[in-house]
Amino acid sequence: MGQMTAAASSPFPADSSGPLSAAALAAANINPHTGLATDYLNHFNEAIMLLEMIPAMPECTDDFLLWEPLSYPEHFLQSGFKGRDLAIAAYEAANPELRARFDGVCNSLTSILTEIRKAMTEATQPETRMRLAEQAMDWLKPLVTQAGGIINGESSEDDGGWKAQNAADLIMST
């Protein structure tokens, strides 16, 4: 039974030449241990970069307001990522517990960005939009770091997932 558990925790065989082998994943810039690719974080980093620019360049608000949430598969289907089909297949084959933690953090990122976008749409003063953008950084950057840790296999189950939920709850209540 112990061998089955070990195999279940790493669905990407190191000694195989199949499409979901560790070697194939590594060659496509997909973590061969987790089956996740950091390229997905570009989806969030784009929105964060625009938010960072708003205090100095308020006209970037319009670009931020165009940001739309995308799931992991949706991101890769729309991207020019060379291994996009492999990235989607590896995500779907990833350890379900790991993927659930990753999806939880990404859902928090999406919720915060969506709520900030909604609040900026409703804000009438540029100063309010600037404050929203600045506050969002305090919530978003640690979550992106947490998601990157999960992708790279550096995260444990006690990685502060409650912080992600608390940040999402806080933004939803304001």
C-alpha positions in Angstrom: 0.0 0.0 0.0 2.9 2.4 0.7 4.1 2.1 -2.8 0.7 3.0 -4.2 0.7 6.1 -2.1 4.2 7.1 -3.3 3.2 6.6 -6.9 0.0 8.6 -6.4 1.9 11.5 -5.0 4.0 11.8 -8.2 2.0 10.9 -11.3 4.9 12.0 -13.6 7.3 9.1 -14.0 11.0 10.0 -14.2 12.0 6.8 -16.0 9.5 7.1 -18.9 9.5 8.7 -22.3 5.8 9.1 -22.4 4.0 12.5 -23.0 3.6 13.1 -19.2 7.1 12.0 -18.2 9.2 14.1 -16.0 11.6 14.7 -18.9 8.8 15.9 -21.2 7.4 18.2 -18.6 10.8 19.7 -17.7 11.5 20.3 -21.4 8.3 22.3 -21.7 9.0 24.4 -18.6 6.4 22.5 -16.5 7.5 21.4 -13.0 8.1 17.7 -13.3 7.2 17.1 -9.7 4.0 19.1 -9.5 2.8 19.2 -13.1 2.2 22.9 -12.9 3.7 25.7 -15.0 4.7 29.2 -13.7 3.5 30.6 -17.0 0.0 30.7 -15.6 1.1 33.3 -13.0 1.7 35.7 -15.9 -2.0 36.0 -16.1 -2.1 37.5 -12.6 1.2 39.3 -12.9 -0.1 41.3 -15.9 -3.0 42.6 -13.8 -0.7 43.3 -10.8 1.7 45.2 -13.1 -1.1 47.4 -14.3 -2.2 48.0 -10.7 1.3 49.0 -9.7 1.3 51.6 -12.5 -2.0 53.3 -11.6 -0.6 55.6 -8.8 1.9 57.1 -11.2 -0.1 56.7 -14.4 -3.9 56.8 -13.6 -4.6 56.2 -17.3 -3.5 52.5 -16.8 -6.8 52.0 -14.9 -8.6 51.5 -18.2 -6.1 48.8 -19.2 -6.6 47.1 -15.8 -10.4 47.2 -16.1 -10.0 45.1 -19.3 -8.4 42.2 -17.4 -10.6 39.1 -17.4 -10.2 36.1 -15.2 -9.0 32.9 -16.8 -8.8 29.4 -15.4 -5.5 27.5 -15.8 -6.7 25.6 -18.9 -8.3 28.8 -20.4 -5.0 30.7 -20.0 -3.0 28.0 -21.8 -5.6 27.7 -24.6 -5.3 31.4 -25.2 -1.5 31.6 -24.8 1.4 31.1 -27.2 3.0 28.6 -24.7 4.6 26.0 -26.8 3.6 23.1 -24.5 0.1 24.3 -23.9 -1.6 21.0 -24.4 1.0 19.3 -22.2 0.5 22.0 -19.6 -3.2 21.3 -19.5 -2.8 17.5 -19.4 -0.2 17.7 -16.6 -2.5 20.0 -14.6 -5.3 17.6 -15.0 -3.1 14.7 -13.9 -1.5 16.6 -11.0 -1.9 15.4 -7.5 -5.5 16.4 -6.6 -4.6 17.7 -3.1 -1.8 19.8 -4.6 -4.0 21.1 -7.4 -6.7 21.9 -4.9 -4.3 24.1 -2.8 -3.0 25.7 -6.0 -6.6 26.4 -7.3 -7.6 27.8 -3.9 -4.8 30.4 -4.0 -5.6 31.2 -7.7 -9.3 31.5 -6.9 -8.3 34.0 -4.1 -6.2 36.0 -6.6 -9.1 36.0 -9.1 -11.6 37.1 -6.4 -9.4 39.9 -5.2 -8.7 41.2 -8.8 -12.3 40.9 -9.7 -13.5 42.8 -6.7 -10.8 45.5 -7.1 -11.9 45.9 -10.8 -15.5 46.2 -9.6 -14.6 48.8 -7.0 -12.5 50.8 -9.5 -15.4 50.8 -11.9 -17.7 52.2 -9.2 -15.1 54.7 -7.9 -15.6 58.3 -9.1 -12.3 59.8 -7.7 -8.9 59.0 -9.1 -7.5 59.1 -5.6 -9.8 56.2 -4.6 -8.6 54.2 -7.5 -5.0 54.8 -6.6 -5.6 53.7 -3.0 -7.4 50.6 -4.2 -4.5 49.7 -6.4 -2.0 50.3 -3.6 -3.9 48.2 -1.1 -4.4 45.4 -3.6 -0.6 44.9 -3.8 -0.5 44.0 -0.1 -3.0 41.2 -0.8 -1.9 40.0 -4.3 1.9 39.8 -4.1 2.0 37.3 -1.2 -0.6 35.2 -3.0 1.4 35.1 -6.2 4.5 34.1 -4.2 2.4 31.4 -2.5 1.1 30.1 -5.9 4.7 30.0 -7.2 5.8 28.0 -4.2 3.1 25.5 -4.8 4.1 25.2 -8.5 7.7 24.7 -7.6 6.9 22.2 -4.9 8.2 24.5 -2.1 4.9 24.8 -0.3 3.6 22.6 2.5 0.0 22.1 3.6 0.6 24.6 6.4 1.7 27.3 3.9 -0.6 30.0 5.2 -3.6 29.1 3.1 -5.7 30.9 5.7 -4.0 34.1 4.7 -5.3 33.7 1.2 -8.8 33.2 2.4 -8.6 36.1 4.9 -7.3 38.4 2.1 -10.2 37.4 -0.1 -12.7 37.8 2.7 -11.3 41.3 3.6 -11.5 42.6 0.1 -15.0 41.3 -0.4 -16.2 43.0 2.8 -14.9 46.5 1.8 
